[in-house]
Amino acid sequence: MTLPNPLTQSGLVIGILFQMMVGYLPEGSSVALVNHFIMATVGAVLGLWLFDAIALLGSIAFGKTAMGAGDAKLAAMMGAWLGWKYLLLASFIACALGALIGSSVIMRRSKATSHKASPQRLGQKMPFGPFLALGSVITLFSGEAILSSYLRLFFPAS
């Protein structure tokens, strides 16, 4: 249930440095280095702000803490490594997987306890970090194909 700060902070810094190296190596130009630095920074800031906003709105809506601070830090790290477009895709995949698996766990537990889910079981905490990590891995290996399929579906070539 915790994402250690040394892990997320070092991953964030290494992700930004990695993106800068990726931008610099092929051409050796400082323009590409700066572009990749900006892409990584925008992705990190978007990840942090997006998940902080979700945590704040969820806490207001539910009247209790809805999401831990580690998830926002992990999203910042993801944004540094993946960039803003793939961060959004990985976050969507993580939310879909979390909802699917969380719903199936709730249904299974409710059937096992005399066809009635107790409120304590429904309010049980579930870590979101593993879903974020899984969404990132799926995006890393299939993100381009998923995004191009999505864009072809809604914006067919004329």
C-alpha positions as CSV (number, residue, x, y, z in Angstrom):
1,M,0.0,0.0,0.0
2,T,3.0,2.3,-0.1
3,L,5.2,3.6,-2.9
4,P,8.5,4.6,-1.4
5,N,9.7,8.2,-2.2
6,P,13.2,7.0,-3.1
7,L,11.8,4.8,-5.7
8,T,9.5,7.3,-7.4
9,Q,11.9,10.2,-7.1
10,S,14.9,8.4,-8.5
11,G,12.7,6.9,-11.2
12,L,11.5,10.4,-12.1
13,V,15.0,11.8,-12.3
14,I,16.3,8.8,-14.3
15,G,13.3,9.0,-16.6
16,I,14.1,12.7,-17.4
17,L,17.8,11.9,-17.9
18,F,16.9,9.0,-20.1
19,Q,14.6,11.1,-22.3
20,M,17.3,13.7,-22.7
21,M,19.8,11.0,-23.7
22,V,17.3,9.6,-26.2
23,G,16.9,13.1,-27.7
24,Y,20.6,13.8,-27.9
25,L,22.1,10.5,-29.1
26,P,20.7,10.1,-32.7
27,E,21.5,13.6,-33.9
28,G,23.7,15.0,-31.3
29,S,21.7,18.2,-31.4
30,S,20.9,20.3,-28.3
31,V,17.5,21.1,-29.8
32,A,16.4,17.4,-29.7
33,L,17.8,17.2,-26.1
34,V,15.8,20.2,-25.0
35,N,12.6,18.9,-26.8
36,H,12.9,15.5,-25.0
37,F,13.6,17.3,-21.7
38,I,10.4,19.4,-22.2
39,M,8.4,16.3,-23.2
40,A,9.6,14.4,-20.0
41,T,8.9,17.4,-17.8
42,V,5.4,18.0,-19.2
43,G,4.6,14.3,-18.8
44,A,5.8,14.3,-15.2
45,V,4.0,17.5,-14.3
46,L,0.8,16.3,-16.0
47,G,1.0,13.0,-14.1
48,L,1.5,14.7,-10.8
49,W,-1.3,17.3,-11.3
50,L,-3.7,14.8,-12.8
51,F,-3.5,12.3,-10.0
52,D,-3.4,15.0,-7.3
53,A,-6.6,16.4,-8.8
54,I,-8.2,13.0,-8.9
55,A,-7.2,12.4,-5.3
56,L,-8.6,15.8,-4.2
57,L,-11.9,15.4,-6.1
58,G,-12.3,11.9,-4.9
59,S,-11.7,13.0,-1.3
60,I,-14.3,15.7,-1.6
61,A,-16.8,13.4,-3.2
62,F,-16.4,10.5,-0.8
63,G,-15.6,12.5,2.4
64,K,-12.4,10.5,3.0
65,T,-9.0,9.9,1.5
66,A,-9.6,8.5,-2.0
67,M,-6.0,7.9,-3.2
68,G,-2.6,8.0,-1.7
69,A,0.1,10.5,-2.6
70,G,2.3,7.8,-3.9
71,D,0.1,7.2,-6.9
72,A,0.6,10.8,-8.1
73,K,4.4,10.5,-7.6
74,L,4.3,7.2,-9.6
75,A,2.3,8.9,-12.3
76,A,4.9,11.7,-12.5
77,M,7.6,9.0,-12.9
78,M,5.5,7.4,-15.6
79,G,5.0,10.7,-17.4
80,A,8.8,11.3,-17.4
81,W,9.4,7.9,-19.0
82,L,6.4,7.7,-21.4
83,G,5.6,11.3,-22.2
84,W,2.2,12.9,-21.8
85,K,0.3,11.0,-24.5
86,Y,1.4,7.6,-23.3
87,L,0.9,8.6,-19.7
88,L,-2.8,9.3,-20.4
89,L,-3.1,5.9,-22.2
90,A,-1.3,4.1,-19.4
91,S,-3.5,5.8,-16.8
92,F,-6.7,4.9,-18.7
93,I,-5.5,1.2,-19.0
94,A,-4.7,1.2,-15.2
95,C,-8.2,2.6,-14.4
96,A,-9.9,0.1,-16.6
97,L,-8.0,-2.8,-15.2
98,G,-8.5,-1.6,-11.6
99,A,-12.2,-1.2,-12.2
100,L,-12.5,-4.6,-13.8
101,I,-10.5,-6.5,-11.2
102,G,-11.9,-4.5,-8.3
103,S,-15.4,-5.2,-9.4
104,S,-14.8,-8.9,-9.9
105,V,-13.2,-9.2,-6.4
106,I,-16.2,-7.4,-4.9
107,M,-18.6,-9.7,-6.7
108,R,-16.7,-12.8,-5.7
109,R,-16.6,-11.7,-2.0
110,S,-20.3,-10.8,-2.0
111,K,-21.3,-14.2,-3.4
112,A,-19.0,-16.0,-0.8
113,T,-20.6,-14.1,2.2
114,S,-24.2,-15.3,1.9
115,H,-25.1,-13.2,-1.1
116,K,-24.7,-10.0,0.8
117,A,-21.7,-7.7,0.7
118,S,-20.9,-6.2,4.0
119,P,-20.1,-2.4,4.0
120,Q,-16.8,-3.2,5.5
121,R,-15.8,-5.3,2.5
122,L,-17.0,-2.7,0.0
123,G,-14.9,0.0,1.7
124,Q,-11.8,-2.0,1.7
125,K,-8.7,-0.3,0.3
126,M,-7.1,-1.6,-2.9
127,P,-3.6,-0.6,-4.0
128,F,-3.6,1.3,-7.4
129,G,0.2,1.3,-7.9
130,P,0.3,-2.2,-9.4
131,F,-2.4,-1.2,-12.0
132,L,-0.4,1.9,-12.9
133,A,2.7,-0.2,-13.4
134,L,0.8,-2.8,-15.5
135,G,-0.8,0.0,-17.6
136,S,2.7,1.4,-18.2
137,V,4.1,-1.9,-19.3
138,I,1.2,-2.5,-21.7
139,T,1.6,1.0,-23.0
140,L,5.4,0.6,-23.4
141,F,5.0,-2.5,-25.6
142,S,1.6,-1.8,-27.3
143,G,1.0,2.0,-26.9
144,E,1.7,3.0,-30.4
145,A,-0.6,0.3,-31.9
146,I,-3.4,1.1,-29.4
147,L,-3.2,4.9,-30.1
148,S,-3.1,4.4,-33.9
149,S,-6.0,2.0,-33.8
150,Y,-8.0,4.5,-31.6
151,L,-7.2,7.4,-34.0
152,R,-8.1,5.3,-37.1
153,L,-11.4,4.4,-35.4
154,F,-12.5,7.9,-34.7
155,F,-10.5,9.8,-37.4
156,P,-10.4,7.7,-40.5
157,A,-8.1,8.8,-43.3
158,S,-9.9,10.7,-46.0
